[in-house]
Amino acid sequence: MARLFGTDGVRGIANTELTCELAYRLGQASAAVLASDVRRPTILVGRDTRISGEMLESALVAGICSLGARAVLVEVMPTPAIAYLTRYYEADAGAVISASHNTVEYNGIKFFDKNGYKLPDALEDRMEEIVHNGPPADFEMPVGDRVGRPVRQRNAVRRYVDFVKETTAVRLDGLHVVLDCAQGASYEVAPMVFKELGAHVSCYYHEPDGTNINDNCGSTHPQRLCELVRELGADVGFAFDGDADRLIAADERGQVINGDQVMALLAIHMKEKGLLRNNTLVTTVMSNMGLEIAMKKHGIRMEKTRVGDRYVLEKMLADGHTLGGEQSGHVIMLDYNTTGDGLVTAVQVITAMVVSQTPLSRLAGVMQLMPQSQFAAHVDDARKFEFDKNPKIKAKMDELEAKYKDKGRLVIRASGTEPLVRVMIEGPDQREMDKDVYALSKLIEKELA
């Protein structure tokens, strides 16, 4: 049986793969496992703006309450806000109903422990056992006044906005900021943060209707953000994804600044201020080679992990590092929050601009991007991890690895949240790489359909 939990919780098409029954069982599992040592545990629950969120929230909360736990509902809220608010309200666990950057038909459920950290595999395995088999046979279901009940926390938005603002000491008066809220969970909090810090804010894609989340907007579609920055003559633009744990920026010229470039400028800024613990940045194997070159030039060590922000976080916690992330825009700054936080990252980027009195184009210019070509091959979800076992695919992989051995690299990985196998080649010739990536991707689709 395939593992229920992926790299970022449980995810699937809402109402067919991620059903209300599954959400109910996940609610029970979270109460049984994450708060097992508390008589009347409290679990904080938030969601993004997609139409299936309230349906799944009702089922998840029913499962939580059926085991005697108390569910605290904060409604629409960024994923990193749940990590923070779980700690702030001293809850026993946190849950987020969101499919992040995915389109509206998807949804997901992910959990945080009482300290605001994503769960290790061992805890997820214990929860998965309860999902499949139900509570232990000797477990007495609560009745009467021992049944749990949901309550709504009304001031959560205010608390999270204040927290993000407290991560900087600068004012943004005179700066023009463009925001793309992806029709998602940042639609309310992001404009509040930047307006209250003094910026002139032009906000777009901030009118969610339940069906338009990530629809040609947000961090996976930054083209319009770049156009708006140029058209409006703004100083900077920030695009979040559906649950606002990712950030992609646009500089004053309307050029995309991706997660690698954001990490580069923040690492250098933090080192100059004596804030980069262990003088180390943690990234994944997908990060651009240009990032490693830039870090070496500035005397900063770079540690690499497998793809997934949870693995970046594990490395950071194990070795005591405070800055890490992914090219996709997940940036983890452990001095502020326990997970990737798009708003906190945006505030730190603009803080670096203000403190150094330097435009974003120059700050990001410390890193020169090496040419990359990427393609996502659509495959059968049950077979996506078989790509390196297929003889035809393996032969093509060996051919390309030999071809780029001394002048670049080939990286292939199965997505932890979608039915995709991602192919990336880094090297000197863009046209040649595009051709090779496309050929391998189409072969993967043919063999693993």
DAJOHU-V610570 format. One record per residue. N is the residue number from 1. RES is the residue in three letters. OMEGA is omega in radians with two decimals (* if undefined). NEAR is the number of other C-alpha atoms within 8 Angstrom. D_FIRST is the distance of its C-alpha to the first C-alpha in whole Angstrom. Layout:
BEGIN
<<N;RES;OMEGA;NEAR;D_FIRST> <N;RES;OMEGA;NEAR;D_FIRST>>
END
This chain:
BEGIN
<<1;MET;-3.14;2;0> <2;ALA;3.14;4;4> <3;ARG;-3.11;5;6> <4;LEU;-3.10;6;9> <5;PHE;3.03;10;12> <6;GLY;-3.12;10;13> <7;THR;-3.12;8;17> <8;ASP;3.12;10;19> <9;GLY;3.14;10;17> <10;VAL;-3.07;11;15> <11;ARG;3.09;14;16> <12;GLY;3.10;12;16> <13;ILE;-3.07;10;19> <14;ALA;3.05;12;20> <15;ASN;2.98;7;20> <16;THR;3.08;7;18> <17;GLU;3.05;7;15> <18;LEU;-3.05;14;16> <19;THR;3.06;10;18> <20;CYS;3.11;11;20> <21;GLU;3.12;7;18> <22;LEU;3.11;9;16> <23;ALA;3.10;15;19> <24;TYR;-3.13;14;20> <25;ARG;3.07;13;17> <26;LEU;3.06;13;17> <27;GLY;3.08;14;21> <28;GLN;-3.10;17;21> <29;ALA;-3.13;15;18> <30;SER;3.12;13;21> <31;ALA;-3.09;15;24> <32;ALA;-3.01;11;22> <33;VAL;-3.01;10;21> <34;LEU;-3.12;11;23> <35;ALA;-3.00;12;27> <36;SER;-3.09;9;26> <37;ASP;-3.11;4;30> <38;VAL;-3.08;6;32> <39;ARG;3.14;5;33> <40;ARG;-3.04;8;33> <41;PRO;3.11;13;31> <42;THR;3.11;12;31> <43;ILE;3.13;16;29> <44;LEU;-3.06;15;30> <45;VAL;3.05;15;28> <46;GLY;-3.11;15;29> <47;ARG;3.01;16;28> <48;ASP;-2.95;16;29> <49;THR;-3.03;14;31> <50;ARG;-2.94;14;29> <51;ILE;-3.12;9;30> <52;SER;-3.04;9;26> <53;GLY;-3.10;13;27> <54;GLU;3.09;8;29> <55;MET;-3.12;8;27> <56;LEU;3.08;12;24> <57;GLU;-3.14;12;26> <58;SER;-3.13;8;27> <59;ALA;3.13;13;24> <60;LEU;-3.12;15;23> <61;VAL;3.08;12;26> <62;ALA;3.10;10;26> <63;GLY;3.11;14;23> <64;ILE;-3.08;19;25> <65;CYS;-3.11;15;28> <66;SER;3.09;12;27> <67;LEU;3.03;13;26> <68;GLY;3.13;14;30> <69;ALA;3.12;15;29> <70;ARG;3.12;14;32> <71;ALA;3.10;15;30> <72;VAL;-3.05;12;33> <73;LEU;3.07;11;33> <74;VAL;3.06;12;34> <75;GLU;-3.03;8;33> <76;VAL;-3.06;9;33> <77;MET;3.08;14;33> <78;PRO;3.08;14;32> <79;THR;-3.14;14;29> <80;PRO;3.06;13;31> <81;ALA;3.11;10;33> <82;ILE;3.09;16;31> <83;ALA;-3.13;16;30> <84;TYR;-3.06;12;34> <85;LEU;3.05;12;35> <86;THR;3.09;18;32> <87;ARG;-3.04;11;34> <88;TYR;-3.12;7;38> <89;TYR;3.11;6;37> <90;GLU;3.05;8;36> <91;ALA;-3.13;13;33> <92;ASP;3.10;12;30> <93;ALA;3.08;17;27> <94;GLY;3.11;16;27> <95;ALA;3.12;13;24> <96;VAL;3.06;14;25> <97;ILE;-3.06;15;24> <98;SER;2.99;15;24> <99;ALA;2.96;13;23> <100;SER;-3.07;9;25> <101;HIS;-3.09;10;26> <102;ASN;3.14;9;24> <103;THR;-2.87;9;26> <104;VAL;-3.08;12;27> <105;GLU;3.11;6;24> <106;TYR;2.87;11;21> <107;ASN;-3.09;17;21> <108;GLY;3.06;14;19> <109;ILE;3.10;13;20> <110;LYS;-2.99;12;20> <111;PHE;2.99;12;22> <112;PHE;3.03;14;25> <113;ASP;-3.03;12;26> <114;LYS;3.11;12;29> <115;ASN;3.09;9;31> <116;GLY;3.14;15;29> <117;TYR;3.02;10;27> <118;LYS;-2.97;10;23> <119;LEU;2.99;9;21> <120;PRO;-3.10;6;20> <121;ASP;-3.07;6;16> <122;ALA;3.12;6;17> <123;LEU;3.10;10;18> <124;GLU;3.11;10;15> <125;ASP;3.10;8;13> <126;ARG;3.09;9;15> <127;MET;-3.12;13;15> <128;GLU;3.11;12;11> <129;GLU;3.12;9;12> <130;ILE;3.09;13;15> <131;VAL;-3.08;12;13> <132;HIS;-2.98;6;11> <133;ASN;-3.09;6;14> <134;GLY;3.10;8;17> <135;PRO;3.12;9;20> <136;PRO;-3.05;6;21> <137;ALA;-3.10;4;22> <138;ASP;-3.12;4;26> <139;PHE;3.14;6;25> <140;GLU;-3.14;4;28> <141;MET;-3.10;6;28> <142;PRO;3.08;9;31> <143;VAL;3.09;6;34> <144;GLY;-3.08;5;37> <145;ASP;3.10;5;38> <146;ARG;3.06;7;35> <147;VAL;-3.13;12;33> <148;GLY;3.10;14;32> <149;ARG;3.09;9;34> <150;PRO;3.01;10;33> <151;VAL;3.13;8;36> <152;ARG;3.10;7;37> <153;GLN;-2.95;8;38> <154;ARG;-3.03;6;41> <155;ASN;-3.06;6;42> <156;ALA;3.13;9;39> <157;VAL;-3.13;9;40> <158;ARG;-3.10;7;43> <159;ARG;-3.12;8;42> <160;TYR;3.10;12;39> <161;VAL;3.12;11;42> <162;ASP;3.11;9;44> <163;PHE;-3.12;8;42> <164;VAL;3.13;12;41> <165;LYS;-3.11;10;45> <166;GLU;3.12;7;46> <167;THR;3.11;10;44> <168;THR;3.08;9;47> <169;ALA;-3.06;5;51> <170;VAL;2.98;8;52> <171;ARG;-3.07;7;53> <172;LEU;-3.14;10;52> <173;ASP;3.12;8;56> <174;GLY;3.13;7;57> <175;LEU;3.11;10;53> <176;HIS;-3.07;11;52> <177;VAL;3.03;14;48> <178;VAL;-3.14;15;46> <179;LEU;2.99;14;42> <180;ASP;-3.02;15;40> <181;CYS;3.02;20;37> <182;ALA;-3.05;18;35> <183;GLN;-3.01;19;35> <184;GLY;-2.94;17;33> <185;ALA;-3.14;15;33> <186;SER;-2.96;16;36> <187;TYR;-3.14;14;38> <188;GLU;-2.99;8;40> <189;VAL;-3.07;10;40> <190;ALA;3.09;11;41> <191;PRO;3.12;11;44> <192;MET;-3.10;9;45> <193;VAL;-3.03;12;45> <194;PHE;3.06;13;47> <195;LYS;-3.11;10;49> <196;GLU;3.03;7;50> <197;LEU;3.02;11;50> <198;GLY;-3.09;11;53> <199;ALA;2.90;14;51> <200;HIS;-2.98;11;52> <201;VAL;2.95;11;49> <202;SER;-3.00;8;48> <203;CYS;-3.13;10;45> <204;TYR;-3.14;8;43> <205;TYR;-3.11;12;40> <206;HIS;3.11;13;40> <207;GLU;-3.08;6;40> <208;PRO;3.07;12;37> <209;ASP;-3.14;10;36> <210;GLY;-3.08;10;33> <211;THR;-3.01;8;32> <212;ASN;-3.13;10;34> <213;ILE;3.13;15;32> <214;ASN;-3.08;16;31> <215;ASP;-3.10;9;33> <216;ASN;3.10;6;35> <217;CYS;3.11;14;36> <218;GLY;-2.98;17;35> <219;SER;3.11;14;33> <220;THR;3.11;9;32> <221;HIS;-3.01;8;35> <222;PRO;-3.04;13;38> <223;GLN;-3.12;7;40> <224;ARG;3.07;8;42> <225;LEU;-3.14;15;42> <226;CYS;3.11;15;44> <227;GLU;-3.11;9;46> <228;LEU;3.11;10;47> <229;VAL;3.12;18;48> <230;ARG;-3.09;11;51> <231;GLU;-3.06;7;52> <232;LEU;-3.09;6;53> <233;GLY;-3.08;7;54> <234;ALA;3.13;13;51> <235;ASP;-3.09;11;51> <236;VAL;3.04;13;47> <237;GLY;3.13;16;44> <238;PHE;3.08;14;41> <239;ALA;3.10;15;38> <240;PHE;3.02;17;35> <241;ASP;-2.99;17;31> <242;GLY;3.13;20;30> <243;ASP;2.98;17;29> <244;ALA;2.98;18;32> <245;ASP;3.07;16;30> <246;ARG;3.04;15;31> <247;LEU;2.90;21;35> <248;ILE;-3.06;15;36> <249;ALA;2.99;13;40> <250;ALA;3.14;16;43> <251;ASP;-3.05;16;46> <252;GLU;3.08;15;50> <253;ARG;-3.11;9;50> <254;GLY;3.09;12;47> <255;GLN;3.14;9;45> <256;VAL;3.02;11;41> <257;ILE;-3.02;11;40> <258;ASN;-3.07;12;37> <259;GLY;3.10;15;35> <260;ASP;-3.14;13;36> <261;GLN;3.07;11;40> <262;VAL;3.13;12;39> <263;MET;3.14;13;38> <264;ALA;-3.08;14;41> <265;LEU;3.11;12;43> <266;LEU;3.12;11;42> <267;ALA;-3.13;12;42> <268;ILE;3.11;9;45> <269;HIS;-3.13;9;47> <270;MET;3.10;10;45> <271;LYS;3.14;10;46> <272;GLU;3.14;7;50> <273;LYS;-3.13;7;50> <274;GLY;-3.06;7;48> <275;LEU;-3.09;7;45> <276;LEU;-3.05;13;43> <277;ARG;-3.12;9;41> <278;ASN;3.12;6;41> <279;ASN;-2.98;9;42> <280;THR;3.00;12;39> <281;LEU;3.13;14;37> <282;VAL;3.14;15;33> <283;THR;3.07;13;31> <284;THR;-3.13;14;28> <285;VAL;3.13;9;28> <286;MET;-3.12;9;29> <287;SER;-3.10;10;32> <288;ASN;3.12;12;35> <289;MET;3.11;9;37> <290;GLY;3.10;10;40> <291;LEU;3.13;14;39> <292;GLU;3.11;9;39> <293;ILE;-3.14;9;43> <294;ALA;-3.14;12;44> <295;MET;3.10;12;42> <296;LYS;-3.13;9;44> <297;LYS;-3.11;7;47> <298;HIS;3.04;7;47> <299;GLY;-3.14;7;46> <300;ILE;3.11;11;43> <301;ARG;3.10;9;40> <302;MET;3.07;10;37> <303;GLU;-3.10;9;33> <304;LYS;3.09;9;30> <305;THR;2.98;11;27> <306;ARG;-3.06;8;23> <307;VAL;-3.14;10;23> <308;GLY;-3.09;9;22> <309;ASP;3.11;10;25> <310;ARG;3.14;9;23> <311;TYR;3.01;10;23> <312;VAL;-3.13;17;27> <313;LEU;3.13;11;27> <314;GLU;3.13;8;26> <315;LYS;3.13;11;29> <316;MET;-3.13;13;31> <317;LEU;-3.10;8;31> <318;ALA;-3.03;6;31> <319;ASP;3.07;6;34> <320;GLY;3.11;8;36> <321;HIS;-3.06;14;36> <322;THR;-3.14;12;37> <323;LEU;3.10;15;36> <324;GLY;3.11;15;33> <325;GLY;-3.05;16;31> <326;GLU;3.10;16;30> <327;GLN;-3.10;11;32> <328;SER;3.09;10;30> <329;GLY;2.97;14;32> <330;HIS;3.09;15;30> <331;VAL;-3.10;17;33> <332;ILE;3.11;14;32> <333;MET;-2.98;13;36> <334;LEU;3.02;9;35> <335;ASP;-3.06;5;39> <336;TYR;-3.08;7;38> <337;ASN;-3.02;12;35> <338;THR;3.14;12;31> <339;THR;3.08;15;29> <340;GLY;-3.07;14;30> <341;ASP;-3.07;17;33> <342;GLY;-3.13;14;35> <343;LEU;3.10;11;38> <344;VAL;3.13;10;39> <345;THR;3.12;11;38> <346;ALA;3.13;11;40> <347;VAL;3.13;12;43> <348;GLN;3.08;11;43> <349;VAL;-3.10;11;43> <350;ILE;3.03;8;46> <351;THR;3.10;10;48> <352;ALA;3.09;10;48> <353;MET;-3.09;12;50> <354;VAL;-3.10;10;52> <355;VAL;-3.11;8;53> <356;SER;-3.07;6;53> <357;GLN;-3.05;6;55> <358;THR;3.10;9;53> <359;PRO;-3.06;10;52> <360;LEU;-3.13;10;48> <361;SER;3.14;10;49> <362;ARG;3.10;8;50> <363;LEU;-3.14;10;48> <364;ALA;-3.13;12;45> <365;GLY;3.08;7;47> <366;VAL;-3.13;9;47> <367;MET;3.06;11;44> <368;GLN;-3.12;8;44> <369;LEU;3.00;8;41> <370;MET;-3.14;10;40> <371;PRO;3.10;9;39> <372;GLN;3.02;11;36> <373;SER;-3.11;11;34> <374;GLN;3.10;10;30> <375;PHE;3.10;10;28> <376;ALA;3.13;9;25> <377;ALA;3.13;12;23> <378;HIS;-3.05;9;21> <379;VAL;3.00;13;18> <380;ASP;-3.06;10;15> <381;ASP;-3.11;8;13> <382;ALA;-3.07;6;10> <383;ARG;-2.99;9;12> <384;LYS;3.14;14;14> <385;PHE;-3.09;7;14> <386;GLU;-2.99;8;15> <387;PHE;-3.10;11;18> <388;ASP;3.09;8;20> <389;LYS;3.12;7;19> <390;ASN;-3.06;9;20> <391;PRO;-3.12;7;24> <392;LYS;3.12;6;26> <393;ILE;-3.13;14;24> <394;LYS;3.13;11;25> <395;ALA;3.12;8;28> <396;LYS;3.09;9;29> <397;MET;3.14;9;28> <398;ASP;3.12;8;30> <399;GLU;-3.10;8;33> <400;LEU;3.09;10;33> <401;GLU;3.08;10;32> <402;ALA;-3.11;7;35> <403;LYS;-3.05;7;37> <404;TYR;-3.03;11;37> <405;LYS;-3.03;8;37> <406;ASP;-3.08;5;40> <407;LYS;-3.14;7;40> <408;GLY;-3.13;10;37> <409;ARG;3.07;10;33> <410;LEU;3.09;11;30> <411;VAL;3.11;9;27> <412;ILE;3.12;8;24> <413;ARG;3.03;7;21> <414;ALA;3.10;10;18> <415;SER;3.10;10;18> <416;GLY;-3.05;7;16> <417;THR;-3.06;9;17> <418;GLU;3.11;7;17> <419;PRO;-3.04;11;17> <420;LEU;2.89;13;19> <421;VAL;-3.07;15;20> <422;ARG;-3.13;13;23> <423;VAL;3.11;15;26> <424;MET;3.01;13;29> <425;ILE;3.08;13;32> <426;GLU;-3.10;14;35> <427;GLY;-2.99;13;39> <428;PRO;-2.98;8;42> <429;ASP;-3.05;7;42> <430;GLN;-3.10;10;41> <431;ARG;3.14;6;41> <432;GLU;3.13;7;40> <433;MET;3.12;13;37> <434;ASP;-3.14;10;36> <435;LYS;-3.10;8;36> <436;ASP;3.12;9;34> <437;VAL;-3.13;14;31> <438;TYR;-3.12;9;32> <439;ALA;3.14;8;31> <440;LEU;-3.12;12;28> <441;SER;3.14;14;27> <442;LYS;3.07;9;27> <443;LEU;3.12;9;26> <444;ILE;3.14;14;23> <445;GLU;-3.14;11;23> <446;LYS;-3.05;7;24> <447;GLU;-3.03;8;22> <448;LEU;-3.14;11;18> <449;ALA;*;8;19>>
END
